[in-house]
Amino acid sequence: MELRAKKAWEVAMGPAKTLPMQAFMAWMSGTSVSIFSILITGMILMTPFKTIMSVQQTFAPLERVAKGSSQKLDLTLQKAAFIAINLAGILFGIYRLSIMGLLPTASSDWLAFIPAKAYSEISF
């Protein structure tokens, strides 16, 4: 039981090992809007999304009831850490989009939604 809990912590901390590599790749690709930097940023965003969606499948082999035992291993804390680390990866990807200027954060990004001013009279 203890060995499986230790292995579950290793699985939960696995995504944390990829964050420094993703940060290095993002730094190497630069902040300009180019196909390479957009692809790197897309990978930084999509990998944690896919990983979060497969939490149950990732931890399923470790939760199984051992032979001769009637209790199931509770991996709630490990799953929470796993999800939190992947959310940190998503936040890094969003930060990266912000640095590249691809997020609409300024008021000038929303000018298309401001209604045109209606003038009461026009002189020619």
N, C-alpha and C positions, 0 to 999 in steps of 0.2 A: 504494500500500500504506500509506504513512504517513498519507495523507488519510483513509483508511477507519479506521485505528487512532485517529486524533484524533476522528473522528465517533463511534466506539464509546465513547470516554471521555465524550463529551457525552451519549450515550444512557445510559451507566452512572450519570452524576451527575444525571440528570433527576429521579429521585424525591427527591433531596435538596432540590430547589427547592420541593417541595410540603410538606415538613415544617414550615417556619415558618408557612405558611398554616393547616395543620391545627392547630398549637399555638395560633394566634390564635383559630381557630374554637372550639377546646375551652375556651379561657379565657373567651370571650364567652358560651358556653353555660352556664357555671357548674358547680358540683359537686353540685348537688341532683339527685335522681333524677326526671327529667321526660322526657317523650317526646322533646323536642328534644335534650337532652343525650345520651340513649341513642342516638338516630339519628346524631348527630355521632360518638359513640364507635364505633358500628357501622361507619360509613364509614371512620373512622381505622383500624379493624382489617381490614376486608374489602378495601380498596384494595391494601395491600401483599400480601395473600394471593393475590389475582388476578394481580398483577404478577409475583410469584415463580413462579407456575404457567405464565406465558407467557414465561419467559426465552429459551427456544430460538427462539420465533417473533419475539421482539423483535430478537435479534441475527442472525437468519438472513440478512437481506439484506446485512449487513456481512461475513459469513463467506464468502460465495460466492467461488468461484475467478474471478479476473479473466480476461478473454479474453487468450490468449497466454501465460498464466502457469499453472504446474502446482502452485503452492503455495497452500495455504489459510491464511487469516489466523487466527492463534491469539488468541482473545479470552477466554481463561480468567481473566485478571486483571480485565478489565472486567466479566465476568459475576459474579465473586466480589464486586467492589465494589458492583455492582447489587443482589445478594442481601443484602449486609451493610447497605446503606442501607435496604432494605425491611424487614429484620429490626429495625432501629432504629425504624421506624414501628410495627411490631407491638408492640415493647416499650413504646413510648409509649402505645399503645392499652391495653395491659394495666395500665400505671401509672395510666392514666385510670380504668379500671374499679376499681382499688384505691382511688383517691381518692374515688370515688363510693360506695364501700362495697358493691360488687356482687361482690367476690371473697371466698370463704370463708377468711379468714386468721386469724380468732380461734377459740379453742377453743369458744366459745359457738355458733359456726356449725355445729358438728358434734354438738350435743346429741342429735339424733334417732338417731344411730348408737351412743350409749352405752347398754348394756343396763341395764334397770331393776334396782334392787337387790332381791334376794330376801330377805325377812325370814323368820326361822325361826319366830316366833310373832307373832300379832296379838291384841291385847286390845280388846274392845269395851266 
